[in-house]
Amino acid sequence: MTFGLAFLLGLIVMPALVYLAGRYTLGAYAHGTVQETHGVFSLFLDFFKGLVEPRPSCWVVLLGPFVFLTFVRLCRLILRKV
């Protein structure tokens, strides 16, 4: 269950957050269309293509929440034993 929720977070929420952070700091998405409403969908399309092609950056975004959650659990386990 935890892996599924972390997977969904990495699949849906993280690319949207990457888009928002990039839009705020860098401007319009380079592969996006002229209309701003399609920019995030262009990023999602490129993200899913990157998962199929296997681009490491896309896989880091996808697995990032699960790795972070595992790291936090490991730290909690270590602190309980100390």
NUTOR-901510 format. One record per atom (N, C-alpha, C, O, CB): z negated, x, y; residue in one letter; atom name; residue number from 1. Coordinates in steps of 0.2 Angstrom, whole numbers, plus 5000, padded with zeros to 4 digits. Glycine has a CB too. Layout:
BEGIN
   c3   c1   c2 aa at   i
    Z    X    Y  A CA NUM
...
//
This chain:
BEGIN
   c3   c1   c2 aa at   i
 5000 5004 4994  M  N   1
 5000 5000 5000  M CA   1
 5000 5004 5006  M  C   1
 5004 5003 5011  M  O   1
 4994 4995 5000  M CB   1
 4996 5009 5006  T  N   2
 4995 5014 5012  T CA   2
 5002 5018 5013  T  C   2
 5004 5018 5019  T  O   2
 4990 5019 5011  T CB   2
 5005 5020 5008  F  N   3
 5011 5023 5008  F CA   3
 5017 5019 5011  F  C   3
 5021 5021 5015  F  O   3
 5014 5026 5001  F CB   3
 5017 5012 5009  G  N   4
 5022 5007 5011  G CA   4
 5021 5006 5018  G  C   4
 5026 5006 5022  G  O   4
 5021 5001 5007  G CB   4
 5015 5005 5021  L  N   5
 5014 5004 5028  L CA   5
 5016 5010 5032  L  C   5
 5019 5010 5037  L  O   5
 5006 5002 5029  L CB   5
 5014 5016 5030  A  N   6
 5016 5022 5033  A CA   6
 5023 5023 5033  A  C   6
 5026 5025 5038  A  O   6
 5012 5028 5030  A CB   6
 5027 5021 5028  F  N   7
 5034 5022 5027  F CA   7
 5037 5017 5032  F  C   7
 5042 5019 5036  F  O   7
 5036 5020 5020  F CB   7
 5035 5011 5033  L  N   8
 5038 5006 5037  L CA   8
 5036 5008 5045  L  C   8
 5041 5007 5049  L  O   8
 5034 4999 5036  L CB   8
 5031 5011 5046  L  N   9
 5029 5014 5053  L CA   9
 5034 5019 5054  L  C   9
 5037 5020 5060  L  O   9
 5022 5016 5053  L CB   9
 5036 5024 5049  G  N  10
 5040 5029 5051  G CA  10
 5047 5027 5051  G  C  10
 5052 5030 5054  G  O  10
 5040 5034 5045  G CB  10
 5049 5021 5048  L  N  11
 5056 5019 5048  L CA  11
 5057 5015 5054  L  C  11
 5063 5015 5056  L  O  11
 5057 5015 5041  L CB  11
 5053 5011 5056  I  N  12
 5054 5006 5062  I CA  12
 5051 5008 5068  I  C  12
 5054 5008 5073  I  O  12
 5052 4999 5060  I CB  12
 5045 5010 5068  V  N  13
 5041 5011 5074  V CA  13
 5042 5018 5077  V  C  13
 5043 5019 5083  V  O  13
 5033 5010 5073  V CB  13
 5042 5023 5073  M  N  14
 5043 5030 5076  M CA  14
 5050 5031 5079  M  C  14
 5050 5034 5084  M  O  14
 5042 5035 5070  M CB  14
 5055 5029 5076  P  N  15
 5062 5030 5080  P CA  15
 5062 5026 5087  P  C  15
 5065 5029 5091  P  O  15
 5068 5027 5076  P CB  15
 5059 5020 5087  A  N  16
 5058 5017 5093  A CA  16
 5054 5021 5098  A  C  16
 5056 5021 5104  A  O  16
 5055 5010 5092  A CB  16
 5049 5024 5096  L  N  17
 5044 5028 5101  L CA  17
 5048 5034 5103  L  C  17
 5047 5036 5108  L  O  17
 5038 5030 5097  L CB  17
 5052 5037 5098  V  N  18
 5056 5043 5100  V CA  18
 5061 5041 5105  V  C  18
 5062 5045 5110  V  O  18
 5060 5046 5094  V CB  18
 5064 5035 5104  Y  N  19
 5069 5033 5109  Y CA  19
 5066 5032 5116  Y  C  19
 5068 5034 5121  Y  O  19
 5072 5026 5107  Y CB  19
 5060 5029 5116  L  N  20
 5057 5027 5123  L CA  20
 5055 5034 5126  L  C  20
 5055 5034 5132  L  O  20
 5051 5023 5122  L CB  20
 5052 5038 5122  A  N  21
 5050 5045 5125  A CA  21
 5056 5049 5128  A  C  21
 5056 5052 5133  A  O  21
 5046 5049 5120  A CB  21
 5061 5049 5124  G  N  22
 5067 5052 5126  G CA  22
 5071 5049 5132  G  C  22
 5073 5052 5137  G  O  22
 5072 5052 5121  G CB  22
 5070 5042 5132  R  N  23
 5073 5038 5138  R CA  23
 5069 5040 5144  R  C  23
 5072 5041 5150  R  O  23
 5073 5031 5136  R CB  23
 5063 5040 5144  Y  N  24
 5058 5042 5149  Y CA  24
 5059 5049 5152  Y  C  24
 5060 5050 5158  Y  O  24
 5051 5040 5148  Y CB  24
 5060 5054 5148  T  N  25
 5060 5061 5150  T CA  25
 5067 5063 5151  T  C  25
 5068 5067 5155  T  O  25
 5056 5065 5145  T CB  25
 5072 5061 5146  L  N  26
 5078 5064 5147  L CA  26
 5084 5060 5149  L  C  26
 5089 5062 5151  L  O  26
 5080 5066 5140  L CB  26
 5083 5053 5150  G  N  27
 5088 5049 5152  G CA  27
 5091 5045 5146  G  C  27
 5088 5044 5141  G  O  27
 5093 5052 5156  G CB  27
 5097 5043 5147  A  N  28
 5100 5039 5142  A CA  28
 5102 5042 5136  A  C  28
 5103 5049 5136  A  O  28
 5107 5036 5145  A CB  28
 5102 5039 5130  Y  N  29
 5103 5042 5124  Y CA  29
 5111 5044 5124  Y  C  29
 5115 5040 5126  Y  O  29
 5102 5037 5118  Y CB  29
 5112 5050 5122  A  N  30
 5119 5053 5122  A CA  30
 5124 5050 5118  A  C  30
 5130 5049 5120  A  O  30
 5118 5061 5120  A CB  30
 5122 5047 5112  H  N  31
 5127 5044 5108  H CA  31
 5127 5036 5109  H  C  31
 5131 5032 5106  H  O  31
 5126 5045 5101  H CB  31
 5123 5034 5114  G  N  32
 5122 5027 5115  G CA  32
 5128 5024 5119  G  C  32
 5132 5028 5122  G  O  32
 5116 5025 5119  G CB  32
 5129 5018 5119  T  N  33
 5134 5015 5123  T CA  33
 5132 5014 5130  T  C  33
 5127 5016 5132  T  O  33
 5136 5008 5120  T CB  33
 5137 5012 5134  V  N  34
 5136 5012 5142  V CA  34
 5130 5007 5143  V  C  34
 5126 5008 5148  V  O  34
 5142 5010 5145  V CB  34
 5130 5001 5140  Q  N  35
 5125 4996 5141  Q CA  35
 5119 4998 5138  Q  C  35
 5118 5001 5133  Q  O  35
 5127 4989 5138  Q CB  35
 5113 4998 5142  E  N  36
 5107 5000 5140  E CA  36
 5104 4996 5134  E  C  36
 5100 4999 5131  E  O  36
 5102 5000 5146  E CB  36
 5106 4990 5133  T  N  37
 5103 4986 5128  T CA  37
 5105 4989 5121  T  C  37
 5101 4988 5116  T  O  37
 5105 4979 5129  T CB  37
 5110 4993 5121  H  N  38
 5113 4995 5114  H CA  38
 5110 5002 5113  H  C  38
 5112 5005 5107  H  O  38
 5120 4995 5114  H CB  38
 5107 5005 5117  G  N  39
 5105 5012 5116  G CA  39
 5100 5013 5110  G  C  39
 5101 5018 5106  G  O  39
 5102 5015 5122  G CB  39
 5095 5009 5110  V  N  40
 5090 5010 5104  V CA  40
 5094 5008 5098  V  C  40
 5092 5011 5093  V  O  40
 5084 5005 5106  V CB  40
 5098 5004 5098  F  N  41
 5102 5002 5091  F CA  41
 5106 5008 5089  F  C  41
 5107 5009 5083  F  O  41
 5106 4996 5092  F CB  41
 5109 5012 5094  S  N  42
 5113 5017 5092  S CA  42
 5109 5023 5089  S  C  42
 5111 5026 5085  S  O  42
 5117 5020 5099  S CB  42
 5103 5024 5092  L  N  43
 5098 5029 5089  L CA  43
 5096 5027 5082  L  C  43
 5096 5031 5078  L  O  43
 5092 5029 5094  L CB  43
 5095 5020 5081  F  N  44
 5093 5018 5074  F CA  44
 5099 5019 5069  F  C  44
 5098 5022 5064  F  O  44
 5091 5011 5074  F CB  44
 5105 5018 5072  L  N  45
 5111 5019 5067  L CA  45
 5111 5027 5066  L  C  45
 5112 5029 5060  L  O  45
 5117 5017 5071  L CB  45
 5110 5031 5071  D  N  46
 5111 5038 5070  D CA  46
 5105 5041 5065  D  C  46
 5105 5045 5061  D  O  46
 5110 5042 5076  D CB  46
 5099 5037 5066  F  N  47
 5093 5039 5062  F CA  47
 5094 5037 5055  F  C  47
 5093 5042 5050  F  O  47
 5087 5035 5065  F CB  47
 5097 5032 5053  F  N  48
 5098 5030 5046  F CA  48
 5104 5034 5043  F  C  48
 5104 5036 5037  F  O  48
 5100 5022 5046  F CB  48
 5109 5036 5047  K  N  49
 5114 5040 5045  K CA  49
 5111 5047 5043  K  C  49
 5113 5050 5038  K  O  49
 5120 5041 5050  K CB  49
 5106 5049 5047  G  N  50
 5103 5056 5046  G CA  50
 5099 5056 5040  G  C  50
 5098 5061 5036  G  O  50
 5099 5057 5052  G CB  50
 5096 5050 5038  L  N  51
 5092 5049 5032  L CA  51
 5097 5050 5026  L  C  51
 5095 5053 5021  L  O  51
 5088 5043 5031  L CB  51
 5103 5047 5026  V  N  52
 5107 5047 5021  V CA  52
 5111 5054 5020  V  C  52
 5112 5056 5014  V  O  52
 5113 5042 5022  V CB  52
 5112 5057 5026  E  N  53
 5115 5064 5026  E CA  53
 5111 5070 5023  E  C  53
 5114 5075 5022  E  O  53
 5118 5065 5032  E CB  53
 5106 5070 5022  P  N  54
 5099 5072 5024  P CA  54
 5098 5077 5029  P  C  54
 5099 5083 5028  P  O  54
 5096 5074 5018  P CB  54
 5096 5074 5035  R  N  55
 5095 5079 5041  R CA  55
 5087 5079 5041  R  C  55
 5084 5074 5041  R  O  55
 5097 5076 5048  R CB  55
 5085 5086 5041  P  N  56
 5077 5087 5041  P CA  56
 5074 5083 5047  P  C  56
 5068 5081 5046  P  O  56
 5076 5094 5041  P CB  56
 5076 5083 5053  S  N  57
 5073 5080 5058  S CA  57
 5072 5072 5057  S  C  57
 5066 5070 5059  S  O  57
 5077 5081 5065  S CB  57
 5076 5069 5054  C  N  58
 5075 5062 5052  C CA  58
 5070 5061 5047  C  C  58
 5066 5056 5047  C  O  58
 5082 5059 5050  C CB  58
 5070 5065 5042  W  N  59
 5065 5065 5037  W CA  59
 5058 5066 5040  W  C  59
 5053 5064 5037  W  O  59
 5067 5069 5031  W CB  59
 5058 5071 5044  V  N  60
 5051 5072 5048  V CA  60
 5048 5066 5051  V  C  60
 5042 5065 5051  V  O  60
 5052 5078 5052  V CB  60
 5053 5063 5055  V  N  61
 5051 5057 5058  V CA  61
 5049 5051 5053  V  C  61
 5044 5048 5054  V  O  61
 5057 5054 5063  V CB  61
 5052 5051 5048  L  N  62
 5051 5045 5043  L CA  62
 5044 5047 5039  L  C  62
 5040 5042 5038  L  O  62
 5056 5045 5038  L CB  62
 5043 5053 5037  L  N  63
 5037 5055 5033  L CA  63
 5031 5057 5038  L  C  63
 5026 5058 5035  L  O  63
 5039 5060 5028  L CB  63
 5032 5058 5044  G  N  64
 5027 5060 5049  G CA  64
 5021 5056 5048  G  C  64
 5015 5058 5048  G  O  64
 5029 5060 5055  G CB  64
 5021 5049 5049  P  N  65
 5015 5045 5048  P CA  65
 5011 5046 5042  P  C  65
 5005 5046 5042  P  O  65
 5016 5038 5049  P CB  65
 5015 5046 5036  F  N  66
 5011 5047 5030  F CA  66
 5008 5054 5029  F  C  66
 5002 5055 5027  F  O  66
 5016 5046 5024  F CB  66
 5011 5059 5032  V  N  67
 5008 5066 5032  V CA  67
 5002 5066 5036  V  C  67
 4997 5069 5034  V  O  67
 5014 5071 5034  V CB  67
 5003 5063 5042  F  N  68
 4997 5063 5047  F CA  68
 4991 5059 5043  F  C  68
 4985 5062 5044  F  O  68
 4999 5060 5053  F CB  68
 4992 5054 5040  L  N  69
 4987 5050 5037  L CA  69
 4984 5054 5031  L  C  69
 4978 5054 5031  L  O  69
 4990 5043 5035  L CB  69
 4988 5057 5028  T  N  70
 4985 5061 5022  T CA  70
 4981 5067 5025  T  C  70
 4976 5069 5022  T  O  70
 4991 5064 5018  T CB  70
 4983 5070 5030  F  N  71
 4980 5076 5034  F CA  71
 4973 5073 5036  F  C  71
 4968 5076 5035  F  O  71
 4984 5079 5039  F CB  71
 4973 5067 5039  V  N  72
 4966 5064 5042  V CA  72
 4962 5063 5036  V  C  72
 4956 5064 5036  V  O  72
 4968 5058 5046  V CB  72
 4964 5060 5030  R  N  73
 4960 5059 5024  R CA  73
 4957 5065 5021  R  C  73
 4952 5065 5019  R  O  73
 4964 5055 5019  R CB  73
 4961 5070 5021  L  N  74
 4959 5077 5019  L CA  74
 4954 5080 5023  L  C  74
 4949 5082 5020  L  O  74
 4965 5082 5018  L CB  74
 4954 5079 5029  C  N  75
 4949 5082 5034  C CA  75
 4943 5078 5033  C  C  75
 4937 5081 5033  C  O  75
 4952 5081 5041  C CB  75
 4943 5071 5032  R  N  76
 4937 5067 5031  R CA  76
 4934 5069 5025  R  C  76
 4928 5069 5024  R  O  76
 4939 5060 5031  R CB  76
 4938 5070 5019  L  N  77
 4935 5072 5013  L CA  77
 4931 5079 5014  L  C  77
 4926 5080 5011  L  O  77
 4940 5073 5008  L CB  77
 4934 5084 5017  I  N  78
 4931 5090 5018  I CA  78
 4925 5090 5022  I  C  78
 4920 5093 5021  I  O  78
 4936 5095 5022  I CB  78
 4925 5086 5027  L  N  79
 4919 5085 5032  L CA  79
 4913 5081 5028  L  C  79
 4907 5083 5029  L  O  79
 4921 5081 5038  L CB  79
 4915 5077 5023  R  N  80
 4910 5074 5019  R CA  80
 4906 5079 5015  R  C  80
 4900 5078 5013  R  O  80
 4913 5068 5015  R CB  80
 4910 5083 5012  K  N  81
 4907 5088 5007  K CA  81
 4903 5094 5011  K  C  81
 4900 5097 5008  K  O  81
 4913 5091 5003  K CB  81
 4904 5095 5017  V  N  82
 4901 5100 5021  V CA  82
 4894 5098 5023  V  C  82
 4890 5101 5026  V  O  82
 4905 5102 5027  V CB  82
//
